Amino acid sequence: MSGPRLVIGIIVMGVAVPLIVFFLLDLKTPAQLFAIAATTFLAWGVADLFASILERPRLKDRSPGRAIREDMQRRQSEEQATASRSSSAATDRS
């Protein structure tokens, strides 16, 4: 999370939105204001975390079908390499 994005998020979701909701709902106590501020700020933080996870390119210019095929081939080659290493280790012991 970049600095300006964090500062704007704190100002908007930690201060502005809670104050607007507080006054629109005609709430009275500071505890209610702090509860709204904590809730909106936490919701923004979780949403920002999910957005950063989803920004990562998973397909890398591949179609979903091609990505699945390539992943299956990679897993099969890794399994074969593991099996050949374990069988060569077994023959070395005998």
Backbone torsions as a table, in degrees:
resi	resn	phi	psi	omega
1	MET	NA	128.3	-177.2
2	SER	-80.1	161.9	-178.1
3	GLY	-60.0	-53.5	-179.5
4	PRO	-61.4	-37.2	179.7
5	ARG	-64.7	-39.4	178.4
6	LEU	-66.7	-44.3	-179.2
7	VAL	-63.1	-45.5	179.0
8	ILE	-64.1	-40.5	177.8
9	GLY	-61.8	-41.7	178.8
10	ILE	-64.8	-44.7	-178.4
11	ILE	-65.3	-47.9	-175.4
12	VAL	-74.6	-54.7	-172.9
13	MET	-85.5	-19.6	179.5
14	GLY	-98.5	-17.7	-176.5
15	VAL	-126.8	-59.3	-171.7
16	ALA	-65.1	-53.3	-177.8
17	VAL	-62.4	-45.9	178.1
18	PRO	-60.2	-38.8	178.3
19	LEU	-64.7	-42.0	179.0
20	ILE	-62.4	-47.4	179.5
21	VAL	-63.5	-41.8	-179.7
22	PHE	-57.6	-47.0	-178.4
23	PHE	-76.3	-35.3	179.3
24	LEU	-67.5	-33.7	178.8
25	LEU	-86.9	-1.2	179.0
26	ASP	55.1	47.9	178.0
27	LEU	-83.2	161.9	-171.1
28	LYS	-117.9	-38.1	-169.4
29	THR	-94.6	150.7	176.0
30	PRO	-62.5	-30.5	178.8
31	ALA	-61.1	-38.5	177.4
32	GLN	-65.1	-40.9	178.3
33	LEU	-62.6	-45.4	-179.4
34	PHE	-66.6	-34.6	177.8
35	ALA	-66.1	-42.5	178.0
36	ILE	-65.1	-42.8	180.0
37	ALA	-61.7	-44.7	179.6
38	ALA	-63.9	-41.8	-178.9
39	THR	-65.7	-47.5	-178.3
40	THR	-67.8	-38.9	-179.6
41	PHE	-67.5	-40.1	178.0
42	LEU	-65.9	-42.2	178.4
43	ALA	-62.7	-41.2	177.6
44	TRP	-63.7	-42.5	-179.6
45	GLY	-62.3	-43.5	178.9
46	VAL	-66.1	-43.8	178.9
47	ALA	-62.6	-38.7	178.6
48	ASP	-67.2	-38.8	176.9
49	LEU	-62.1	-47.7	178.5
50	PHE	-62.0	-39.6	179.4
51	ALA	-63.9	-39.7	179.7
52	SER	-68.5	-33.6	176.5
53	ILE	-67.1	-43.1	-177.6
54	LEU	-73.8	-16.6	178.5
55	GLU	-70.6	-25.6	-176.7
56	ARG	-64.3	130.2	-179.0
57	PRO	-74.4	111.6	-179.3
58	ARG	-90.8	-33.7	-176.5
59	LEU	-86.0	-25.4	177.8
60	LYS	49.1	59.7	178.0
61	ASP	61.8	33.4	176.5
62	ARG	-121.9	152.6	173.1
63	SER	-76.2	158.8	178.8
64	PRO	-58.1	-40.5	179.2
65	GLY	-63.9	-42.7	179.1
66	ARG	-65.6	-39.5	179.0
67	ALA	-63.0	-41.3	178.8
68	ILE	-64.3	-45.5	179.2
69	ARG	-60.8	-45.6	-179.6
70	GLU	-64.4	-39.3	177.9
71	ASP	-65.7	-40.2	178.1
72	MET	-64.1	-42.9	178.7
73	GLN	-64.1	-40.6	179.2
74	ARG	-64.2	-42.2	178.9
75	ARG	-65.3	-40.5	179.1
76	GLN	-64.5	-41.8	179.8
77	SER	-66.7	-36.3	176.8
78	GLU	-66.2	-40.6	178.9
79	GLU	-65.0	-40.3	179.1
80	GLN	-66.3	-39.8	178.6
81	ALA	-65.7	-39.3	178.3
82	THR	-66.9	-42.0	179.8
83	ALA	-65.7	-40.2	-179.3
84	SER	-68.7	-35.8	177.0
85	ARG	-66.4	-40.7	-178.8
86	SER	-71.3	-34.4	178.8
87	SER	-72.8	-35.4	177.9
88	SER	-70.9	-32.2	177.2
89	ALA	-69.9	-34.6	179.0
90	ALA	-69.2	-37.5	179.4
91	THR	-73.6	-28.7	178.3
92	ASP	-68.6	-31.4	-178.5
93	ARG	-74.8	-27.4	-175.5
94	SER	-86.5	NA	NA
